[in-house]
Amino acid sequence: MGNKQITVTSPLLPNLEEFQDLLKEIWSRKWITNNGSFHHKLEEALADYLKVPYVSLFTNGTLPLITALQALRITGEVITTPYSFVATTHALWWNGIKPVFVDIDPKTGNINPDCIEAAITPKTTAIMPVHVYGKPCDTERIQAIADKYGLKIIYDAAHAFGVEVSGESILNAGDMSTLSFHATKVYNTIEGGAMVMHDEKTKRRIDYLKNFGFAGETEVVAPGINSKLDEIRSAYGLLNLRQVDQAIEARHQVAVAYRNALRDVPGVTFFDDMPGVRHNYSYFPIFIDAEKYGMTRDELYFKMRDNNVLGRRYFYPLISEFTTYRGLPSSVPENLPNAHCMANSVICLPMHHALIDEDIKRVIEQIRK
Ligand SMILES: *Cc1c(COP(=O)(O)O)cnc(C)c1O
């Protein structure tokens, strides 16, 4: 018979009948992409929900990173973290920019501001941090460094949907922030993403850039790309926005259950909530100290898999270990000790809105042995 497979994530899906009603509207309008009515509504609704001034929708979460670098004319070297999803660094590579990796803070998994200044050279033009697992970076310290050296900041906020610090959106930090609405994320439009910016002029420029650079019927103002979100996924996104708070609260309850059950397990550590932060519970990483736990991370990971509990070694390997990047001077492991340590000990536990008590119990049993 075997146990039901518990997956690491499960997509938040809109109600099918409600989605069909919106599809009928699209069919009757016969306007299926290019800044349609649902696209417009979703941009407004997201700006409102996220408490940010301007949102520009994209067709995934990688293209806003690439486009932000283009819009800010970033060149040369950019300081970034190796502890992220590969898209962060790929966006630099696609722009002909040299990534410079610096180590992370083991307390958060985010780029360590203490390491940034030593990595700055005359070619440095920007910093690209990531709010890993939706935990806010030290945005004030990063901004102070950027101001001192005249650098831009682009936050890869793919994990940070709805995250707030003292009631303010984390997405308002830096020059721009980017989001991913991929199926695996807290909020999804199947594939999709967005850029958050502070002023109307930048919003207009980004809207041109994601539509080949078209500023009018016959005017192309820049070598743009095509990254428009269509009406069908915009409608889907409008419906999902209505239930995302409920989904985040369900994830919160899963996190509470995991923490209560795992706090006394020797060799297992995890993050607690940060004071004053509205978290989104996008991931639940645990870190295995093999000596204290009596089993290596990989042994536990494969044991869980054999028992149909699917975790994910997210982020392992580090971006700096992939063939494209491992030859870079900053990729040497001695430069990134904390990132290596975290990558070698992490397992993200199943975390989504649809986990039931029995699933949570089975996950916990795997780790408590
Ligand atoms: C998911 C993700 C991306 C890429 O988003 P896509 O929508 O899949 O293109 C970029 N950065 C990070 C940190 C991510 O987790």
The ligand as an ORCA input file, in Angstrom:
! r2SCAN-3c Opt
* xyz 0 1
  C      12.326     31.118     -8.127
  C      13.497     32.025     -8.042
  C      13.925     32.813     -9.132
  C      13.419     32.638    -10.521
  O      12.098     32.780    -10.694
  P      11.374     32.103    -11.942
  O       9.987     32.649    -11.831
  O      11.411     30.621    -11.743
  O      12.056     32.534    -13.178
  C      14.938     33.716     -8.925
  N      15.546     33.828     -7.747
  C      15.208     33.072     -6.681
  C      15.918     33.261     -5.384
  C      14.183     32.118     -6.806
  O      13.871     31.329     -5.768
*
